């Protein structure tokens, strides 16, 4: 499999310029805010979202200054959602570093997330990038709806497959969809083409999330047992939904009772994980993930050969073949 460095190669310079613009966008006249944003920049991840923006723009036409603004807008939004997620989940670590709420408290963390979100929106307005603003605003709405729908359904654990896909389409896939759509829009693509790129990104996002679901049932390189974190957090993922669908009414009730009341018990979690494996729940999830990946690759087949197409094909496979 190709490395992320190889995938980034055609847009290496654009990513460097994006990083400068992203840091400038986070600057403020408030010293505390600057201290916090400097800390956040140190936690730089894989830059998956900017990569999708630039490669989509390159495939559609030309990577422009607007493409860099699109990447910055998306990354500001993404960073804001991560900050807010840490507060909601009461998480004190992210990527091996302390979260903002762990260091500065919930109130400051929420306000920093609000600042980043508003900064991104203002940047779009200042440059009259109203098409980008519409795409990203729609993604924010969907992500919020997806999160709330998941919380609502987690109380009863009555998620069926169609509800599961609605949740991940909104909560996870909408952000990658907006990356590809804003990338296409920034290169001057038609509305029809922008929508096609949005669907392309959505399919990748769904495949990406299902891959995450599967990870929860697999041993990591530094652990003897699968983590089972999703089960402990009462999240209904595709392998678990498949198990419930294949179980008798009595067995289904038993599993739901265990998840509701005994999900902190390692033996119960291990028992559920084994049941998922025995009934081929992971193979089923992998099959569905592969179908969404194939949809994404089929879309790219319509474009002429070139470095951006090659990089996007590699990126699609990277996001769904990754080992963590």
N, C-alpha and C positions, 0 to 999 in steps of 0.2 A: 504493500500500500504506500502511496505517496505521502510525504511529510507535509505539514502545514507550511513550512518554509518554501518547499517546492511549489505549492499551490499559490502562495503569495507572490512568487517571482515576477509575474507580469505587472503587478500593481505595487511593487515595493516602494517606489518613490512616492506614489499617491498616499500610501499609508503613513509615510513619514510626515508628509505635509498635513495629513488629517490629524495626526497626534498633536502637532503644534496648534492647529485651529481648535481642537478639543480642549486643550489646556487653557487657551486664551478665553474660550467661552465660559469656563468655570471660574474665572477671576472675578473678584468682588472688592469693594472698598471696605468691607468688614473684615478685620484681621482674623477673627475666629473662623470665619467661613473659608478664608484662604488657607489657614492651617489645616482644616479638615479636608479640603479638596486636594491639597498637596499629598496628604496621607492616602486619599482614595486613588490618586494617580499611580501610587506605588503598587497597587493591587491589580495592575493591568493584566487582563486575561488574554485569550487567544485572538481577540479582535475579529471574531467570526462575523459579527453583524456588519462592520465596515467592509469586510472582504466581500460579502454578498452584495452590498451596495455597489462597490466599484466594478466587480466582475459583471454584474447585470447591466450597469451603465456601459461598460466596454463592449459587451455583446450586442447591445442595442444600437450603439453609435459611437459616442465619444465621451470619455471621462472629463468632466468640466469642473469649474469652480462650484457650480451648483451641486455636483456629485459630492464634493467634499462637505458642503453644507448639509446635504442629506445624510451623510455618514455621521456628522457631528450631532445633528438633530436626533437621529436614531440612538446614538450612544448615550446622549444626555437622558433620553427617555428610559433606556434600559438601565442605566446606573440609578436613576431615581426609583425605578420599580424594585431594584435589588435592595436599596436602602429601606424602602417601605416594607418589603417582604421580611427583612430581618427583624423589624419591629413587630410585625404581626406574628411571626413564628417564634419570637423571643429567642432568636439565634444570636449567639455571641461570637461566632467564628464564621469567616468566609474566606475561602482559598488560603487557609492556614493562618490568616491574620484576624485580629479582633475586629468585630463589626463596629459601625459608628455608634449604635445604641449601647454597646458594651463599654465604649470609652467615654462617650459624651452624654449618654442617656437618651431615652425615647423622644423627649420633646425636641431636642436639638436635631436628632436624626430625621424626624418627620419634617422639620422645617428645612433641612438641607435637601431632602428629597423633593420638597415643594419648589425650592429655589432652582434645582436642576431642571425640573419639568418646565417651569415657567421660562427659564433661560432658553431652553430649546424652542419653545413656542414663539418667544419674542424674536429670536434670531431668524426664524422663518418669516415673521411679519416684517421685520426690518429690511429683508431682502426681497419682499413680495413673492416669496415662494409659497403661494397659497395652495398650489396643488400638492406640495409636499406636506403642508400643514394639515390638509384634509385627510391624506392617507394616514399620517401618524396619529391624528386625533381619533380616527376610526379605530386604529389599533389599541389606543389607550382605553377606549370605551369597551372594546371586546375583551381586553385583558381583565378589566374590572368585573365585567359580567361573568367571565369564565371562573374567576376566583370565587365570586359570591355563589355561583351555581354549584361549585365543588363543595363549598362549606355547607350549603343547604342540603345537598344530597348525602354528605358524609354523616349527617345526624341520623339518617334512617338506613343508610347503606343499601339503598334501593336503586343503585345506578345500573342501567342496562347499557348495552353497547352503544346505542344511538346517543344516549346522554353523555357517555364517556367521550365519544368523538366530538360532540358539541363542546364539551369542556376543554379538551386539548386543542381543538381548532381555535377557540377564542383565547384561552389562557397562554398557550405556548406558541402555536403556529402563526398567530396573527402578527407577532413581532418579526419573524423571519419573512413572512409574506410582505410586510411593509418595507423591509430592507430591499427586497427584489423590486417591488413596485416603485419605491422612491428612486432606486438606481435607474430603472427604465425611464421614469418621468424626467429625471435630471439630464438625460441625454436627448430629450426632445421626442420621445416615443409617443405614438398616438394613444388615445384613451383605451382603445381596444387592446393594444399591445401591453400597456401598463397593467390592465386587468389580467391578461394572460400571465404576466410575470408575477402578479400577486398570487394567482392560483398555484403557479410553479413553486413559489416560496412556501405557501401553505402546505403543499404536499410534502415538502422537505421537512417542515416543522412537525407535521404529524408523525412522519417516520422517525424523526429525531426523538420525540417524546416516547414512542413505543420502545425504541432502543433503550431509553432510560428505564422504562418499566421492566425490561428484561434484566438489566443490570442488578436490580434489587434481589433477584433470585439466584445470582451467580456469585461464586467466590471471587473476592478481589485478590490482587497479588500479595497484599499484606494481611490477609485474614483467612482463617481456616474455614469459616462458615459464611454463607450469604448474609448480608446486612439485615434484610427484612424491614428496612426503615419505613417503607410505604405501608406495610401492614401495621407496624407499631403506631403510625400516625393515622391509621384508619382510612387510607387512601385506596380507592377502588381502581386498580390498574387493570389493563387488558388481560394479563394471565389469570388474575384472580376472578375477574368477571367470567372468563371462560370456564374456570373451575365451578363456579356457582351455577352456571347454565347447564353444565353436564352432571350436576349432582342431583340426587333425589330430594324431595321436599324436606324430609327429615334431616338429611345431611346438610342441606343448604342452611336450614335454620340453625343447626349446630355451629357451622362455620361463622355465620353472621354473629351469633351469640359470643363466640370466642373472640372475634375481632372487636366487638363492642366492649367486652368486659375483661378480656384476658390478653390483650395485645401486647402488654408489657412483659408477659411471661415468655422467656426465650424458648422453652420447650414447645409451647403452643405455636409460636411463630415458626419454629422449625418444622412442626407437624404440618402446618398449612403450606409451607414452601414445598415439602415433599409431595403433598397431594397435588399441587400445581404441576410438578414435574412428572408425576406418575400418569397424569391424565393428558400429558403432552401440551400443557398450557403455554409453555415457552416456545415450542415449535409452531403453535398456532399464531402467537404474537409475532414471531419472526416472519411467518408467511404474510401476514397483513402488512408488516413494516416493509417487506420487499415489494409488495404491490404498490405502495405509495412511492417508494424509491423509483420503481420502474416508470411510474407516471411522470416523475420529474425528468428522468433521463430521456423518455420518449419526446418530451417537449423540446429538449435541447437538440434532438436529432434534426429538427426543422431548420437549424441554423448552419451556415457554411462553416467549414473547418477553420480554426484559428486559435490563438493562444488563450483568449478569454473563454471560448467554448470548452477547450481542453481543461482549463483550470476549474471551471464550474462543474464539469463531469467528475473531476477528481474530488472537488469539495463535497458534492452530493454523496459520493462513496465514503469520503472521510467521516462525514457526520453520522453515517449509519453503520460503518464498520468499526468505529472507534472502540477501544477496549475499556474506556472509562469516561 
